[in-house]
Amino acid sequence: MARVLHEDLIYEILSVVEEIPEGNVATYGQIARLIGRDKNSRLVGKVLSMSQYYGDYPCHRVVNHAGRLVPGWWEQQRLLDDEGVTLKDDGHVDLKKYQWDC
């Protein structure tokens, strides 16, 4: 049986994403910790993949634990570039430099 995500949880995740400052990134795990669901980074990713149904959120500022961008979402790099976030030679965001300190 498929689980249904409660809108309260969805908006809780999206409200954290909305707080990520321009020029910074957060990880899925970081967002999960901020909402008190330490082990639910995949849930964060699932919600972000559906975010367009709930409004306009800066989901491009969310990367994986290693700073990797979303596979196949080519616009993410351009959006981050526009905010001054540059990628390392391996195509990952330098988390030591750009990770949101919250």
Backbone as CSV, one residue per row, in Angstrom:
resi,resn,N_x,N_y,N_z,CA_x,CA_y,CA_z,C_x,C_y,C_z
1,MET,0.842,-1.182,0.000,0.000,0.000,0.000,0.887,1.246,0.000
2,ALA,0.597,2.174,-0.879,1.383,3.408,-0.967,1.059,4.318,0.207
3,ARG,2.089,4.994,0.692,1.885,5.953,1.776,1.498,7.299,1.202
4,VAL,0.620,7.968,1.877,0.195,9.294,1.466,0.948,10.302,2.324
5,LEU,1.556,11.282,1.676,2.259,12.334,2.406,1.250,13.377,2.873
6,HIS,1.316,13.722,4.121,0.422,14.729,4.668,0.892,16.112,4.245
7,GLU,-0.057,16.952,3.901,0.300,18.292,3.434,1.084,19.069,4.482
8,ASP,0.809,18.842,5.759,1.561,19.540,6.804,3.050,19.229,6.690
9,LEU,3.378,17.972,6.471,4.775,17.563,6.330,5.382,18.153,5.067
10,ILE,4.631,18.150,4.000,5.113,18.712,2.740,5.459,20.188,2.926
11,TYR,4.550,20.936,3.523,4.799,22.366,3.716,5.888,22.626,4.751
12,GLU,6.068,21.728,5.695,7.156,21.867,6.659,8.506,21.767,5.942
13,ILE,8.622,20.800,5.059,9.849,20.631,4.273,10.058,21.841,3.361
14,LEU,9.018,22.231,2.656,9.141,23.344,1.718,9.427,24.670,2.421
15,SER,8.933,24.825,3.637,9.219,26.068,4.360,10.692,26.148,4.743
16,VAL,11.322,25.004,5.016,12.765,25.008,5.285,13.520,25.343,4.004
17,VAL,13.124,24.743,2.898,13.776,25.011,1.609,13.672,26.499,1.278
18,GLU,12.544,27.085,1.584,12.316,28.502,1.311,13.284,29.401,2.094
19,GLU,13.784,28.908,3.210,14.691,29.682,4.065,16.160,29.615,3.628
20,ILE,16.511,28.704,2.725,17.910,28.584,2.288,18.289,29.883,1.586
21,PRO,19.302,30.572,2.088,19.661,31.863,1.489,20.219,31.713,0.069
22,GLU,19.999,32.719,-0.725,20.571,32.767,-2.075,22.088,32.650,-1.954
23,GLY,22.686,31.847,-2.823,24.132,31.657,-2.802,24.586,30.553,-1.854
24,ASN,23.635,29.855,-1.258,23.942,28.727,-0.379,23.162,27.505,-0.824
25,VAL,23.591,26.343,-0.334,22.867,25.101,-0.578,22.670,24.380,0.750
26,ALA,21.727,23.466,0.753,21.508,22.568,1.889,21.440,21.159,1.329
27,THR,21.650,20.180,2.185,21.537,18.790,1.755,20.170,18.248,2.163
28,TYR,19.781,17.146,1.528,18.522,16.494,1.879,18.536,16.094,3.359
29,GLY,19.657,15.549,3.806,19.781,15.135,5.201,19.707,16.304,6.157
30,GLN,20.280,17.414,5.784,20.246,18.619,6.612,18.798,19.076,6.804
31,ILE,18.032,19.068,5.735,16.632,19.464,5.821,15.857,18.471,6.686
32,ALA,16.128,17.182,6.511,15.465,16.162,7.335,15.748,16.396,8.816
33,ARG,16.992,16.707,9.154,17.343,16.982,10.548,16.617,18.220,11.075
34,LEU,16.513,19.243,10.239,15.865,20.484,10.662,14.378,20.307,10.971
35,ILE,13.745,19.314,10.359,12.324,19.077,10.643,12.141,17.942,11.651
36,GLY,13.254,17.470,12.220,13.164,16.439,13.248,12.957,15.036,12.726
37,ARG,13.341,14.793,11.479,13.205,13.466,10.866,14.559,13.048,10.291
38,ASP,15.517,12.881,11.198,16.917,12.637,10.828,17.129,11.590,9.745
39,LYS,16.346,10.560,9.729,16.574,9.441,8.815,15.698,9.501,7.562
40,ASN,15.118,10.649,7.287,14.180,10.742,6.174,14.638,11.651,5.036
41,SER,15.924,11.585,4.696,16.409,12.426,3.598,15.759,12.047,2.268
42,ARG,15.439,10.774,2.074,14.768,10.375,0.824,13.363,10.952,0.744
43,LEU,12.713,11.061,1.883,11.395,11.683,1.932,11.491,13.143,1.485
44,VAL,12.537,13.824,1.928,12.756,15.209,1.509,12.889,15.268,-0.013
45,GLY,13.677,14.373,-0.579,13.835,14.326,-2.033,12.523,14.076,-2.749
46,LYS,11.711,13.188,-2.206,10.403,12.877,-2.798,9.519,14.127,-2.812
47,VAL,9.482,14.826,-1.683,8.668,16.043,-1.604,9.175,17.094,-2.592
48,LEU,10.490,17.262,-2.669,11.035,18.273,-3.579,10.739,17.931,-5.035
49,SER,10.666,16.643,-5.355,10.358,16.254,-6.734,8.923,16.625,-7.120
50,MET,8.076,16.899,-6.124,6.680,17.279,-6.379,6.406,18.734,-6.040
51,SER,7.435,19.500,-5.731,7.250,20.855,-5.202,6.495,21.782,-6.145
52,GLN,6.588,21.567,-7.443,5.927,22.464,-8.392,4.410,22.468,-8.199
53,TYR,3.854,21.456,-7.555,2.419,21.401,-7.303,2.003,22.257,-6.102
54,TYR,2.976,22.759,-5.349,2.688,23.487,-4.113,3.144,24.945,-4.148
55,GLY,3.777,25.351,-5.211,4.235,26.731,-5.309,5.632,26.805,-5.880
56,ASP,6.236,27.966,-5.746,7.561,28.212,-6.311,8.584,28.236,-5.176
57,TYR,9.404,27.224,-5.098,10.395,27.086,-4.033,11.786,26.929,-4.648
58,PRO,12.832,27.402,-3.958,14.194,27.318,-4.504,14.823,25.930,-4.308
59,CYS,14.188,24.924,-4.881,14.657,23.541,-4.728,16.025,23.321,-5.363
60,HIS,16.426,24.222,-6.262,17.740,24.098,-6.885,18.854,24.254,-5.860
61,ARG,18.539,24.758,-4.686,19.540,24.951,-3.632,19.731,23.705,-2.769
62,VAL,19.142,22.594,-3.155,19.269,21.361,-2.378,20.084,20.349,-3.186
63,VAL,21.098,19.789,-2.537,22.000,18.817,-3.168,22.139,17.604,-2.246
64,ASN,22.792,16.556,-2.742,22.969,15.384,-1.877,24.126,15.609,-0.896
65,HIS,24.383,14.625,-0.060,25.381,14.760,1.016,26.791,15.024,0.512
66,ALA,27.047,14.711,-0.751,28.370,14.939,-1.330,28.412,16.212,-2.183
67,GLY,27.293,16.921,-2.252,27.243,18.141,-3.053,26.846,17.905,-4.497
68,ARG,26.395,16.685,-4.803,26.019,16.359,-6.180,24.665,16.965,-6.525
69,LEU,24.548,17.439,-7.746,23.302,17.995,-8.245,22.331,16.876,-8.598
70,VAL,21.084,17.259,-8.833,20.056,16.289,-9.204,20.365,15.763,-10.610
71,PRO,20.500,14.443,-10.769,20.778,13.890,-12.098,19.666,14.243,-13.097
72,GLY,20.059,14.736,-14.255,19.100,15.039,-15.310,18.415,16.392,-15.207
73,TRP,18.651,17.129,-14.129,18.047,18.462,-13.997,19.107,19.486,-14.368
74,TRP,19.245,19.737,-15.664,20.328,20.550,-16.191,20.213,22.007,-15.771
75,GLU,19.011,22.470,-15.527,18.808,23.866,-15.156,19.356,24.171,-13.750
76,GLN,19.489,23.158,-12.907,19.957,23.385,-11.536,21.309,24.078,-11.516
77,GLN,22.225,23.635,-12.336,23.556,24.248,-12.361,23.482,25.713,-12.785
78,ARG,22.676,26.008,-13.781,22.535,27.393,-14.242,21.949,28.275,-13.144
79,LEU,20.933,27.764,-12.441,20.313,28.531,-11.357,21.319,28.800,-10.238
80,LEU,22.126,27.804,-9.900,23.146,27.992,-8.871,24.227,28.952,-9.354
81,ASP,24.637,28.815,-10.616,25.618,29.743,-11.194,25.128,31.184,-11.085
82,ASP,23.844,31.394,-11.376,23.254,32.738,-11.317,23.341,33.331,-9.915
83,GLU,23.418,32.460,-8.898,23.507,32.911,-7.503,24.950,32.956,-7.003
84,GLY,25.907,32.656,-7.886,27.309,32.705,-7.503,27.861,31.414,-6.922
85,VAL,27.082,30.347,-6.979,27.549,29.046,-6.491,28.235,28.331,-7.652
86,THR,29.534,28.145,-7.535,30.284,27.468,-8.592,30.532,26.019,-8.192
87,LEU,30.752,25.191,-9.191,30.994,23.773,-8.947,32.488,23.482,-8.960
88,LYS,32.866,22.457,-8.223,34.246,21.988,-8.247,34.474,21.245,-9.559
89,ASP,35.715,20.872,-9.807,36.063,20.179,-11.055,35.278,18.887,-11.254
90,ASP,34.863,18.250,-10.146,34.123,16.998,-10.279,32.619,17.218,-10.471
91,GLY,32.208,18.492,-10.617,30.810,18.796,-10.865,29.942,18.858,-9.628
92,HIS,30.555,18.850,-8.467,29.828,18.912,-7.205,29.981,20.309,-6.591
93,VAL,29.013,20.674,-5.751,29.091,21.920,-4.996,30.078,21.714,-3.849
94,ASP,30.920,22.695,-3.604,31.843,22.655,-2.468,31.049,22.983,-1.207
95,LEU,30.679,21.949,-0.451,29.838,22.146,0.725,30.549,22.944,1.815
96,LYS,31.865,22.848,1.885,32.601,23.630,2.887,32.458,25.124,2.621
97,LYS,32.274,25.466,1.382,32.175,26.871,0.988,30.735,27.372,0.923
98,TYR,29.804,26.546,0.440,28.466,27.020,0.129,27.339,26.462,1.002
99,GLN,27.642,25.490,1.879,26.548,24.899,2.655,25.973,25.911,3.638
100,TRP,24.674,25.943,3.702,23.919,26.826,4.586,24.268,26.505,6.026
101,ASP,24.693,27.501,6.760,25.030,27.352,8.164,23.817,27.765,8.993
102,CYS,22.980,26.791,9.278,21.753,27.098,10.012,21.736,26.446,11.381
